[in-house]
Amino acid sequence: MSLLELIERADERALAAGAVACLERCLPPLAGPDAEPLRPLWASCGNGQDWAIRLAAARTAVDQASVPDGPAELVRAVLGAAPSDFAAVPLREWADACSLVALRVHGRFDAPGGEVPPDEEGLLKAARSGEPAAVGPLVAGELQRQVRILEILAETTGTAGSGAGLREALDLSTEGRRVLRAVMSRRARGRG
């Protein structure tokens, strides 16, 4: 099943967690290695309890982080557009936007010098639809993580293992964050 199909079929829990996971993986451009501004928001992904309160806190934490321009602005903007309602329709739109932002951020680090590919929109649309697309290794890995997270969450919806599904999604997200952080570090050493 393609990423777009998984987003279309996902429930509120999977949409919220999938979106937060996308942003979590993009945090290296936003904050230092110890910053975890989205961590409290994960606790609301299971049932939406305190979603609006935790979302406001996450926005404040991200806004207060010392951030460079560029990809970080994409993440800040999409977090600012997150719905306060824990409902499928607004969360689906937000999850879709978060998915695109995460792929774009990873694409910036795939490209030498951070240039945007000429047909970025078309490539990402094809990749998210399950069609073959000439994307770089970071984008391909991010796409696989997004699909796997939504699959895990779909498999555990309404089961006693739903909390474990969220934990596994967080673990996959943390792994992806480490990958991006390592790429950023190598790039910075290459410039310095």
N, C-alpha and C positions, 0 to 999 in steps of 0.2 A: 504494500500500500504506500502511496506517495505521502510526502509530508503534508501537502495541502489536504489530502483526503483524511489524514489523521487529525488535523486541526478541525476540519469540518465535523467529524464524528465525536470529538472529545467533549467531555462534560466539564462543568465549572472547575472541579478539582484539577483535572489534567490541564485545562487551559491556563489556569492561574499558575500552577507549578511549572508548566512548560515555558510560560512567559518569563517568570522570575528566574528560571534556570538559564534562559538565553541571556538575560541581563547580567546574571551572576558571572557568566563566562566572559563577559565584556568588561568586567570591573578592572582588570589590570591597567587599562588606559585611564581609568578614573581615580584610582586610589592606590595607596601604598600596600605592601604585601600583607599587613595585619588588618586592613580595613575590611569590615564585614557589614556594610550598611544594609544589605538585603536579608541578612540572616533572620531577623525577627519576622519578616514577611512570610518566610517559609512556614512558620507555625500556623498561619491563617489559611494556607492553601488547602488543607484537608477539608474544612467545612465552612470557611468564610468568616469564622468568628473573629471579631475585631479587625477585619480586613481593612476598612477605611482608616482606622486609627493607626494601624501598623504601616499602611501605605503612606500616610502623611509623615510618619516618623522616618521612613526610608527615603522619601523625597528630601526631607530636611538634611538627613545624614549625607546623602549624595551631593546636595547643593553646597554643604559645608566642606566637602573634600577639596583638597587642592588639586585641581584638574587642568590638564593642558587642553588646548583647542583640538579640533578634529573629531576623531571617532567618539571621544568623550561627550561631545555635544549631542551626538545622535542618541546616546544612551540616556542622557539627562532629559532630552526632549520626549523620548518614548516613555520614560518613567513618569514624566509630568503629565502625559496623556492617559495614564492608566485609569480605568474606571473605578470609582469608589463603590459601585454596586457589584456585589459578588453574584453576577448573573451570566448565563451562557452567552447571550448576544453581545454585550459589550466586551466581555472577556475574550470572545473569539476574535473580534476585530483587533483587540490589543495584542493577543498572542501572535496573530499574523504579523503585526507590525514589529513585535519583538524578534520574531524569527528572521525577518528581513534585516533588521538592524544588526543582529548577531552575525549573519552571513556577510553583510557589508563590512563590518569591523574586521572580521577574519580575512576578508578579501584584501583589505588595505595592507595587512601584514604578509599576505601571499605575494603581493606585487612588489618588485624592487622599487624602493623609494616611496612606497605607499600610493602609487598612482592608481586611479580608478580605471578598470578596464573599459575600453570603448563601448562595449555592449553589456555592461554589468547587469542592467535590468533584465535583459533577455536571457542572459546566462543563468541568473538566479531564478527566474520564472521557470525555465526549463528544468533546472535541477530540482526545484521544489515540487514540480509536477511529476517527477520520476523519469523524465526524459534524459538521455545522455547530454551532458554539458561539459565544456572544457573549462572546468573550475580548478583552482589550485588545491594543493594538499590540505591547507588549513580550512578552506571552505568545505572541501569534501568531508573532512573529519567533523566539522561543526554540523554539517547536514546529517551525517550518520548519528551524532549525539542527539540532535533534535528528534529524529525519527525514533531512536531507541528509547528516549525518555517518554515520549508519548505512547509508545507500545507498552512499556512497563506500567505506566499509569492506567492504560486501558485494561491491561490484564488484571490489575489489582483493584479496580473500581468496585465498590460495594462488597469487598471481601474483608476478612479479618486481617489480611496482609496489606491493607491500604496504606497504613503508616510505614510499613517496610518499603512499599513502592515509592513513597515520597522520599524516604531515606536513600534509596538506591538512585533516584533522580538527582538528589543533592550530591551524592558521591560522584556520579558521572559528570555533573556540572563542575565540581571541584577539580576533577581530573582535567577537564577541558580548560579550566582557568589556568592550571599549572602549565599546560602546553602553550597557551598564548603568552603567558608570562616568560617562559623560556625563550620563545621566539623574539619577544621584545628585548630581552636581555642580550641575546646574541646580536641583534641588530644594533643595539646601543654600543656594545663592545666593538663592533665592526666600524662604527662611525668615530669612536673615541680612540 
